[in-house]
Every structure is written in structure tokens, then in C-alpha cells.
Amino acid sequence: MQPLSMALEVIDGGQVARVRLFGDNGFEVSLKNAGAISAFVTARGFRALILDWNECVMLQDVQQFGDVADHFIGALPPQTIFIVLHRPAQLSHAMFMTKALFRAGFPARAFSSEIDCLAWLAENALLPAAQGPN
């Protein structure tokens, strides 16, 4: 097991927080990090959050992952654009997370390509919540 660590990058003129996760992403640490990440995004007034899972291993079951999604839903401002950048093996986790946030009213998308992610973010600077996920 490799402990989870995170790295923060601020992009798009200080409006987007990109959090890269490294190592094993288990339930307890994921829930704790959802709170810390949400508090940081809220306090700094970021318009978007990119969770980059390319270097982490998802260890949660569906129920646990639902609890993590609920934590983001309850803690982030609802206009926050929520993006998951994932590897192909993480597609089900990424779809679950973004669909849960979208159902709660967040503009949310999942991407396996960093180029597509950043292009979509640039094209949707004022993304309406009515646009569908993924």
C-alpha cells in the first residue's frame, strides 16, 4: 500500500484548482480529503475544481464512493464546475462521481484526456448547470 498524497496546482488565472492525487485512495482518507479540498475551493473562491486521479488507485466500494460524492455536494458552492480527470480503469468511479454531482445541480464532467479537459473548461467559462454531464 502506498499512502495517498496530493499536490495542488492553481491554473486559469487563479480561477481553477487542480488537485493531483498519488497513491492509494481509500475511503477514510478520501472522505477527509473531500472536506479539506472543498473548504479550500470555497475559501479561495475557485470557479472550478479538477480532481486528477491519473496517479492514484481507487479503493472504495460504491456505497463508500457515494458518501464521498455526498460530502463534495454538501460542501462545495453549487456553481462550482467539477471535473474528474481519470485513467480508463477509473471510468466507472469518474462517471459515478460526476453524475452524482450533476444530479445535485453542479456542472460536472469526466475526462480521460487532459487536453480535452482543459479545452472543455476554456470553452465553458460560464457553463450553465443545464448542460448534461459526460
Phi, psi and omega in degrees: 000140179243121182300148180284137172226162182227153173228135180256136174230132177256125184231180176056052177064029179084012183260349185233130174261126176245119181249117178263131180251139182230135176100201184275122183258084179273172187298307186300312181290326179294317179295317178297316180292327177301319178294314181294317180296315180298317179298318180295313180298317181294312182297324182271352177070032177295144177275342182212153176232127173249120172263115182259107183263008187301334182246020178237164178246124181279124183243006182272151170273177186298315180298315179297318180295326175298322177295322178294315178300316179299325179294315176300316181300319182282341188251334182272148171299136187296344178274357181295125174287128186242118183235137173247127175255120192223163170274159180305324180292345181258009185305315182296320177296316182296317179295317180301312183295310184291325178292321177298316179292321178298315179300332179275001175104002180276143167288114187223141179213158175234141181222145171260353180243125178297321180298315179295321179301308183292325177294315179298318179298316179295322180287341187238047181302328178241048185304123175284144182295345181285347180287138183288156179281157172048000000 
